[in-house]
Amino acid sequence: MTDKMFMGASTKQGLDIANKSREIIRGLIGDDVKDLEPIERDIVERIVHSTADPEYAKLVKISPDFVDAAMASLRNKETILTDINMVKYGITRYEGEVECYIKNEEVVKIAKENQITRAAAAMRYAASNDFEGIVVSGNAPTAVFEAMDLYAKGEMNLKAIVGVPVGFVGAADSKEALHNSEIPNIIVEGPKGGTPIAVACVNSLIQHL
C-alpha cells in the first residue's frame, strides 16, 4: 500500500491532505506503534485519522493472528458480517459480500422469541445460514458475545472478529472477553469504539488486498 491510497484520497488536494495528516499522526503516535507490523500500524493510523484522537494508539489491541486470519478471509472473498447497517455502508471497495441482518424479519422474530437483542439474533441467523467470514461490531456488545458463544459451540464459522463496540454497558466487558479468547481479534479497550473505528479497521485491511 502507498500513501496515495490512504483514506481513499484520489485528487491532488485530497492526497496532500491525507499525506499531511499521516505525517502528523506518525509524529503523535510513533512511539506507541513502533513495535507493530506494517498492516497493524496502518490500521491504528487510520483509526486515529478517523477520530482525531491519538489515545486510540494506546487502546487498540490486536491479537498476533488477527491480520493473517482476516486477510486470508478477505482474499477468499468471504462474508463481512456487521452489527448495524451504518457499519456495513461504511465498508467500501470490497469484492465480497458485506451483510447486516439487523432488520431481517426472521431476525426480529428470533429476537422476540428468545428475548435477546436483534444484534445477537442476527449472529444466530447468520450462523444458521452458512455464514463464513469476519464479524464486525462497532456498536453492539451483544453481537460480540453471541458470536463468541456460537464459535465456542462450533456453530459459527467465523475467522476473526473486529470487536470495537462503544458504550458504558457491556462494551468493555465484551471486548475484554474477546481479547482473552482464542478467536483472532482486534479490540479497543474500555468504553470507546463505534462505527468509525470498525469501518477504519476493515477498510484499512481491504486496502492491502
C-alpha positions as CSV (number, residue, x, y, z in Angstrom):
1,M,0.0,0.0,0.0
2,T,1.2,3.5,-0.8
3,D,0.2,6.8,0.9
4,K,-1.8,7.5,-2.3
5,M,-4.4,5.0,-1.1
6,F,-4.6,6.4,2.4
7,M,-8.2,7.1,3.3
8,G,-9.2,6.6,-0.3
9,A,-7.9,10.1,-1.4
10,S,-7.7,10.4,-5.2
11,T,-7.4,14.1,-6.1
12,K,-4.2,16.1,-5.6
13,Q,-5.8,18.2,-2.9
14,G,-7.1,15.1,-1.2
15,L,-3.7,13.3,-1.4
16,D,-1.9,16.4,0.0
17,I,-4.3,16.5,3.0
18,A,-4.1,12.7,3.6
19,N,-0.3,12.7,3.4
20,K,0.0,15.7,5.7
21,S,-2.5,14.1,8.1
22,R,-0.5,10.8,8.1
23,E,2.7,12.8,8.8
24,I,1.1,14.5,11.8
25,I,-0.3,11.2,13.1
26,R,3.0,9.4,12.9
27,G,4.6,12.2,14.9
28,L,1.9,11.9,17.6
29,I,1.8,8.1,18.0
30,G,5.1,6.9,16.6
31,D,6.3,5.5,20.0
32,D,3.0,3.7,20.6
33,V,3.1,1.8,17.2
34,K,6.8,1.3,16.6
35,D,6.7,-2.4,17.5
36,L,3.7,-3.2,15.3
37,E,3.8,-4.9,11.9
38,P,3.1,-2.6,8.9
39,I,-0.5,-3.5,8.4
40,E,-1.2,-3.2,12.1
41,R,0.4,0.3,12.1
42,D,-1.7,1.2,9.2
43,I,-4.9,0.1,11.0
44,V,-4.0,2.2,14.1
45,E,-3.1,5.2,12.0
46,R,-6.3,5.0,10.1
47,I,-8.3,4.8,13.3
48,V,-6.5,7.8,14.7
49,H,-7.1,9.7,11.5
50,S,-10.8,8.8,11.6
51,T,-11.3,10.0,15.1
52,A,-8.6,12.7,15.5
53,D,-7.9,11.0,18.8
54,P,-4.3,9.8,19.4
55,E,-5.3,8.0,22.5
56,Y,-6.6,5.1,20.3
57,A,-3.0,4.2,19.6
58,K,-2.8,3.1,23.3
59,L,-6.2,1.5,23.4
60,V,-6.2,-0.7,20.3
61,K,-5.1,-4.2,20.9
62,I,-4.5,-6.7,18.1
63,S,-4.1,-10.4,18.6
64,P,-1.0,-11.9,17.0
65,D,-3.1,-13.9,14.5
66,F,-5.7,-11.3,13.6
67,V,-4.1,-9.8,10.5
68,D,-3.2,-13.1,8.9
69,A,-6.7,-14.6,9.6
70,A,-8.6,-11.5,8.5
71,M,-6.6,-11.1,5.3
72,A,-7.0,-14.7,4.4
73,S,-10.7,-14.4,4.8
74,L,-10.9,-11.2,2.7
75,R,-8.7,-12.7,0.0
76,N,-11.1,-15.6,-0.2
77,K,-13.9,-13.1,-0.6
78,E,-15.7,-14.5,2.5
79,T,-18.6,-12.5,4.0
80,I,-18.1,-9.5,6.3
81,L,-21.0,-9.5,8.8
82,T,-21.7,-6.2,10.5
83,D,-23.8,-5.5,13.6
84,I,-25.6,-2.5,12.1
85,N,-26.2,-1.0,8.7
86,M,-24.1,2.1,9.4
87,V,-21.0,-0.1,9.6
88,K,-22.0,-2.0,6.5
89,Y,-22.4,1.2,4.4
90,G,-19.0,2.5,5.6
91,I,-17.1,-0.5,4.2
92,T,-16.0,0.2,0.7
93,R,-14.2,-1.4,-2.2
94,Y,-14.7,-5.0,-1.1
95,E,-15.4,-7.5,-3.8
96,G,-17.1,-10.0,-1.4
97,E,-20.4,-9.7,0.4
98,V,-21.0,-7.3,3.2
99,E,-24.1,-8.3,5.1
100,C,-26.2,-6.9,8.0
101,Y,-29.3,-8.7,9.2
102,I,-30.4,-6.4,11.9
103,K,-33.7,-5.5,10.1
104,N,-34.3,-9.0,8.7
105,E,-37.8,-10.2,9.5
106,E,-36.6,-13.6,10.7
107,V,-34.0,-11.9,12.9
108,V,-36.7,-9.7,14.5
109,K,-38.7,-12.9,15.2
110,I,-35.7,-14.7,16.7
111,A,-35.0,-11.7,19.0
112,K,-38.6,-11.6,20.2
113,E,-38.9,-15.3,20.8
114,N,-35.6,-15.5,22.7
115,Q,-35.8,-12.1,24.4
116,I,-32.4,-11.1,23.0
117,T,-31.2,-8.1,21.1
118,R,-31.6,-8.0,17.3
119,A,-27.8,-7.7,17.0
120,A,-27.4,-11.1,18.9
121,A,-30.3,-12.6,16.9
122,A,-28.5,-11.5,13.7
123,M,-25.5,-13.6,14.7
124,R,-27.7,-16.6,15.2
125,Y,-29.4,-16.1,11.9
126,A,-26.1,-15.8,10.0
127,A,-24.7,-18.8,11.8
128,S,-27.7,-20.9,10.7
129,N,-27.4,-19.7,7.1
130,D,-23.9,-20.9,6.3
131,F,-22.0,-17.7,7.3
132,E,-18.3,-17.9,6.8
133,G,-16.1,-14.9,7.3
134,I,-15.4,-11.9,9.6
135,V,-17.8,-10.4,12.2
136,V,-17.5,-6.7,12.6
137,S,-19.1,-5.0,15.6
138,G,-18.8,-1.2,16.2
139,N,-21.9,-0.8,18.4
140,A,-23.4,-3.9,19.8
141,P,-21.5,-5.8,22.6
142,T,-24.3,-8.4,22.4
143,A,-23.2,-9.3,18.9
144,V,-19.7,-9.9,20.1
145,F,-20.8,-12.1,23.0
146,E,-23.2,-14.0,20.8
147,A,-20.6,-14.6,18.0
148,M,-18.1,-15.8,20.6
149,D,-20.6,-18.2,22.1
150,L,-21.6,-19.6,18.7
151,Y,-18.0,-20.0,17.8
152,A,-17.3,-21.9,21.0
153,K,-20.2,-24.2,20.3
154,G,-18.9,-24.9,16.8
155,E,-22.0,-23.3,15.3
156,M,-20.4,-20.3,13.6
157,N,-17.6,-20.5,11.0
158,L,-16.0,-17.1,11.8
159,K,-12.4,-16.4,11.0
160,A,-11.9,-13.2,13.0
161,I,-13.8,-10.5,15.0
162,V,-13.4,-6.8,14.8
163,G,-14.8,-6.1,18.2
164,V,-14.9,-2.4,18.9
165,P,-18.4,-1.7,20.3
166,V,-18.9,1.7,22.0
167,G,-20.7,2.3,25.3
168,F,-20.8,2.1,29.0
169,V,-22.9,-1.1,29.4
170,G,-21.3,-4.3,28.3
171,A,-18.9,-2.9,25.7
172,A,-15.7,-3.0,27.8
173,D,-16.7,-6.5,29.1
174,S,-17.3,-7.9,25.7
175,K,-14.0,-6.6,24.4
176,E,-12.0,-7.9,27.3
177,A,-13.6,-11.4,26.9
178,L,-12.9,-11.3,23.2
179,H,-9.3,-10.2,23.7
180,N,-8.8,-13.2,26.1
181,S,-10.4,-15.7,23.7
182,E,-8.8,-17.8,21.0
183,I,-10.5,-16.0,18.2
184,P,-8.3,-13.7,16.1
185,N,-9.4,-10.2,17.1
186,I,-8.9,-6.5,17.3
187,I,-10.4,-4.5,20.1
188,V,-10.4,-1.1,21.7
189,E,-10.0,-1.2,25.5
190,G,-12.6,0.5,27.6
191,P,-15.9,2.1,26.6
192,K,-14.5,3.8,23.4
193,G,-15.2,2.5,20.0
194,G,-18.0,2.8,17.5
195,T,-18.8,2.8,13.8
196,P,-15.8,4.9,12.6
197,I,-13.4,2.6,14.4
198,A,-14.9,-0.5,12.9
199,V,-15.0,0.9,9.4
200,A,-11.5,2.3,9.6
201,C,-10.1,-1.1,10.6
202,V,-11.9,-3.0,7.8
203,N,-11.2,-0.5,5.1
204,S,-7.5,-0.5,6.1
205,L,-7.4,-4.3,5.7
206,I,-9.2,-4.1,2.3
207,Q,-6.6,-1.6,1.0
208,H,-3.9,-4.3,1.5
209,L,-5.6,-6.9,-0.7
